[in-house]
Amino acid sequence: MKLKKRLEWEEHRDLGNKLYEVREFLIHQYVRLANTYGSSSVIGRQAERALKEVDKLRSDLDDRIGHEHPERGDHPLNRVYYGPDDRIRVGLSDPKEGHTT
């Protein structure tokens, strides 16, 4: 099976939204687990490590999208892994396509 060399921009956008949701979930669970078992417990450290791995994945993909889709420029709405405002993910408009996603 031949591997794809890049994700389409829309695939990055969808993945960015999902990873944002995963991160939000992990933050809440980390706080809950750290408050229950302690942040230095094995469970607390595992939860923190999971959160850090998601952060690293988002960062690496954010770097990659710029190389894969240079035609999209550096418009803030094209930052699908962090967005113009990391707290607002749904309803971002796509400036290239002229519609809301």
QUIPEJO-V129838 format. One record per pair of residues at least 12 apart in sequence whose C-alpha atoms are under 10 Angstrom apart, sorted by the first residue. I is the first residue (numbers start at 1). J is the second residue. D is the distance in Angstrom with one decimal. If there is no record, write none. Layout:
BEGIN
[[I/J/D] [I/J/D]]
END
This chain:
BEGIN
[[5/68/8.8] [6/64/8.8] [6/65/8.6] [6/67/9.5] [6/68/6.4] [6/69/9.1] [7/64/9.5] [7/65/8.2] [7/68/7.7] [7/69/9.2] [8/65/9.1] [8/68/8.4] [8/69/8.3] [9/65/7.6] [9/68/8.4] [9/69/7.1] [9/72/8.9] [9/78/8.9] [9/80/8.9] [10/80/9.3] [10/94/9.7] [10/101/9.3] [11/80/10.0] [12/61/8.1] [12/62/8.9] [12/64/9.7] [12/65/7.3] [12/78/9.9] [12/79/9.6] [12/80/6.8] [12/81/7.9] [13/65/9.7] [13/78/8.4] [13/79/8.5] [13/80/5.1] [13/81/7.4] [13/83/9.7] [13/89/9.7] [13/92/9.7] [13/94/9.7] [13/101/9.0] [14/80/8.2] [14/81/9.4] [14/101/9.4] [15/58/9.2] [15/61/9.4] [15/80/8.4] [15/81/8.0] [16/58/7.4] [16/61/8.6] [16/62/8.7] [16/79/8.9] [16/80/5.4] [16/81/4.5] [16/82/7.6] [16/83/8.8] [16/89/8.7] [17/80/7.4] [17/81/7.2] [17/82/9.1] [17/83/9.5] [17/86/9.9] [17/88/9.7] [17/89/6.2] [17/90/7.7] [18/81/9.4] [18/89/9.5] [19/54/7.3] [19/55/8.8] [19/57/8.7] [19/58/7.2] [19/81/7.8] [19/82/9.9] [20/54/9.0] [20/55/9.3] [20/58/8.5] [20/80/9.6] [20/81/7.4] [20/82/8.1] [20/86/8.2] [20/87/8.8] [20/88/9.8] [20/89/7.9] [21/89/9.1] [22/51/8.9] [22/54/7.9] [23/50/9.2] [23/51/6.5] [23/52/9.2] [23/53/9.8] [23/54/6.6] [23/55/7.6] [23/58/9.5] [24/51/9.2] [24/87/9.7] [25/51/9.4] [26/47/7.4] [26/48/8.4] [26/50/7.6] [26/51/6.0] [26/52/9.7] [26/54/8.9] [27/47/8.6] [27/48/8.4] [27/50/9.6] [27/51/6.9] [29/44/9.6] [29/47/7.5] [29/48/9.5] [29/51/9.6] [30/43/9.0] [30/44/6.8] [30/45/8.9] [30/46/8.9] [30/47/5.3] [30/48/6.3] [30/49/9.6] [30/50/9.0] [30/51/7.9] [31/44/8.6] [31/47/8.9] [31/48/9.1] [32/44/9.2] [32/47/9.9] [33/45/9.6] [33/46/9.8] [33/47/7.6] [33/48/9.6] [34/47/8.2] [34/48/8.8] [55/81/9.8] [57/81/9.6] [58/80/9.5] [58/81/5.9] [58/82/8.0] [59/81/7.5] [59/82/8.6] [60/81/9.6] [61/80/9.4] [61/81/7.4] [62/78/9.9] [62/79/7.2] [62/80/7.4] [62/81/5.7] [62/82/7.8] [62/83/10.0] [63/79/9.8] [63/81/9.5] [65/78/9.2] [65/79/8.5] [65/80/8.7] [65/81/9.2] [66/78/9.1] [66/79/8.8] [71/96/9.7] [72/95/9.0] [72/96/7.3] [73/96/9.8] [75/94/9.9] [75/95/8.2] [75/96/9.6] [76/95/9.6] [77/92/7.0] [77/93/7.1] [77/94/6.8] [77/95/7.2] [77/96/9.7] [78/92/9.3] [78/93/9.2] [78/94/7.4] [78/95/8.0] [78/96/9.0] [80/92/9.1] [89/101/9.6]]
END
